[in-house]
Amino acid sequence: MKAKQTKKKQSAPEVIAIFNYRGFKIREVFNRKKSRREFHTRFEINKKAFRLTNVSRSVLQELIDEIYYQEKRVKHNLSVPSVSPELKQLFDKRLPMITRPHQKKMAERIFEVFLSLLPKDIQISDLKRAHFQKYIDFRLSQNGVKTNQKITPQTVNRELSIISAAWHLAPVLFPELDTFEPFQIPKAKTKRTRREISVSASDFEKLINYLSREKISKETDAQYFHRVRLAHILEFALESGFRRKEITALKFSQFDREALAL
């Protein structure tokens, strides 16, 4: 009897964490029998107990989303739409709302690539987090057209923000999706790196000499003027310790011509 109890205790899943999502209590456990992490939740519908289990937290949350939306529609006596608008229809309505030509062109390209990775005629309500992750993985595997280098996670996240803007407009652009709540789309993982670059005195001198060089034949007067002026600004910033905004905010009235000081 003791041996049986010991075996049963060893096979019991170990609870790692407990958290709430849309009113559902989700347990993250380690299944010793299968040697894997799992996510469990329990709920009742019409006094009947149900249990959902999945190895992916995001998939389990998507299942909870569907239950949540169904309960919300029943509570407000709303009919469930039999046919949801297609994702392409959403993108077609979003594009005219973008006024800047270069942003519209970029959005067209991003929408086209995203749709090419999805099933044909996919509906808005059928979109899952896995679809966005597929776009992330695809873009990270590509090289940039101009740089011919691997596309960075930061670039992918900027593209996802364009898709996200259209995604969150779905309930506004389509009245039949009034109760639809878009979930938060995943993002590409980025490394936290410092953007500051240390410039040595010799490198700074080379930069100033390059910017201050004589005018070349292919250069216009305006280009030459702006290049030399940039060299003067950099020298002034180094000597004064002023920041860019502090330099641009300077006025002639602050300059003492006799003392040659500010």
N, C-alpha and C positions, 0 to 999 in steps of 0.2 A: 504493500500500500504506500509506504514511504517512497519507494522507487518511482512509482507512478506519479506521485505528487511532485517530486523533484523534476521529472521529465517535463511535466506540464508547465512548471514554473520557468524552466529554461526556454521553452518555445513561445512564451508570452512575449508580445512585442514591447519594446522599450520606448516609452514616450519621451520624445526629444523636446517638443515644444507644443504649446496650445495657443491658438489665436482665433479671432473672430473675423468673419467675412460676410457682410450683408445679413448679420443676425445668425449665421451658421457657425457653430463651434467646430473648428478643424483641428485635428490632432496629427502632428507629424511624428511618426513612429519608425523604429527600426525593426524590420521583420527578420528575426534571427534565422527562421526556417529557410527563407529565400535569400538572406544576406543582402537586403536592399532597404532603402528608405521608402516609405509610403505615406500617403495622406488620406485620412479617414474623416468622414462626417456622418452624422445621423440626423434624421428629421422625420416628421410625421405628416401624412396627408390623409384626411378623412379617417383619423384614428388608426392608421396603418403605419407601422414603423418601416423606414427604409434606411439603407446604408450605402454610401458611395465610397469607393476606394480607387485611388489612382497613384501611380508612381510620380506623376507630374503635378505640382501645385497649380500651375497655370491652367491645365486641362480640367482639374477639379473645380477651379473657380469659374471656368466657362460653363460647366454643367450647373453650378449654383446660380450663375447669371440667368440661364434659361428658366430655371425654376422660379427665380425671383421675378422675372418679367411676366411669367404666366400668372403668378399669384397677384401681381399688380393689376394686370388686365382684368382678372376675375373680380378683384376688389372694386374696381371702378366701372364694372359692366362694359368693358371695351371688347370688341370683337378682335380676334387674332387675325391679322391680314394673311390671306391665303398665299398671296404672291408678294414678295418684297421687291422693291426696286433693285435693279442691277447696279453693281458698283460702277460700271461704265457710265450709266445715266447720272450718277452722282458727280463723277469727274467732268462730264459734259456740262453740267450746270455750274460747276465751280470755276471752270476756266474763264468764262466771260466776266467773272467778278474780279479777276486779277487785272489791274490796270497797266502796270509797267510791262512793256514788251519783253524785256529780257527775263523777267520773272515768269511771265506766261509761257515763254518758250521753254524755260527750264522745267516748269510744271508739266507741260505736254510730254516732254521726254521722260520724266519720272513716272507719270501715270501710265505711259505706254509700256515701260519696262515692268512696272508692278503688275499690270494686267496680263502681260505675256507669261508671268510665272504662276498665274492662277488658273483654275478651271474656267472654261469658256462660259460666258454669261453668268458668272457667279453673282449671287444676290448679296445685298448689304448685310442682311441678317445671318448669312452663312460665313461671314468673315471671322476668322479665328486668329489668335495671337501667333499661331504657328505659321500663318501666311505672311505676317510681317517679319517673322524670324527668317523665313525663306528668302525674303528680299534682302535682309541684312547679310546673310551668308553669301548670297549671289554677288552683291556689290563689293563685299570685302575680298572676293576672289578675283576681281577684275583690276585692270590697270587703267589709270587716267589717260584720256586721249592726248592731252597736251604734254603731260609730264612723263608718261609711259612708266609710272611708278604705281605701286599698290595703293588703292584708294584707302584713305584713313577712316577710322571710326567716326571722327568728327564730321567728315564730309557726308557719310551715310546718315548721321543724325540730323544734319541740316536738310537732307532730302526727305527724311521721315517726317520732319516738322511740316513740310508742304503737304504730304499725304494726310498727316494728322489734322491739319486745318480743314481739309475737305471732309474727313471722316467725322469730325465733331459737328459739322454743319448738316449732317443727314437728317436729324429730326426737324431742322428748320426748313430745309428745302423740300421735304416730303411730308405732308400732313399725316399720311398713314403711319408714319414712324414717330408719332407724337410721344409715345411712351418708351421709345427706344433710347437706351442710354449707352453711348459708345464707351467701350472699356479703354483703359490706358494702354497704348501700344508699347511694345518693348523697344529698347534702344540698344545700339551697339556699345559694347563695353569699351571704355576709354581709359588710358593710363594717365594718372595725374603727373604731369610734368611741368616744370618751371619754364616760362617763356623768356625769362631774362637771359641775355647773352653778355658775358664779360668780354670787353674789348680792351686789348692791350694798347699801350701808348704808341707802339710802332705801327699797329694796325690802324689806329685812329689817324696817325700822320699820313699813312698811305691813302686812306680814304679822302682826307682833306686835299692832298696833292692831286688825286685823281679828279676830284670835283673842281679844283681850281686851275686845271690845265688850260692851255691856250685853246681858242676856238678852232674846231675842225671844219673841214669843207662842207660836210653833210649837215652841219648844225645851223639852225636859224638863229637870229639875234635873240629871240625870245627864249629859245631853249638854252642858249649860252648864259643868258642873264639869270634864269631860274636855277641853273646848275651852280653858278658861282654864289648866288644868294644862299642856296642850301648849305654850301660850305661855310659861309659866314655865320649862319644860324647855328650850325653844329659847334663851331668854335666858341660862339657866345654862350651856348648852353653849357659847354664844358667848363669855361672860365667862371661863369656866374653861378652854376649849380641850379639854375632856374629850370622848371618843368615846361613842357610844351604850352600848356594853357597860360602859365604865368608870362611866357614870352609873347604870346599872341595878344595878351591883355595890356601890354605896355603901351604908353602914350608918349608923344614927343614932349608933353609938358612935364613929364617925370625925369627928363634928361637935363642935367646941368652942363651946359656947353663949356663954361669956364673951368669947372672942376673936372670935367670929363668923367662924370659919375652919375649914377641913378639915385 
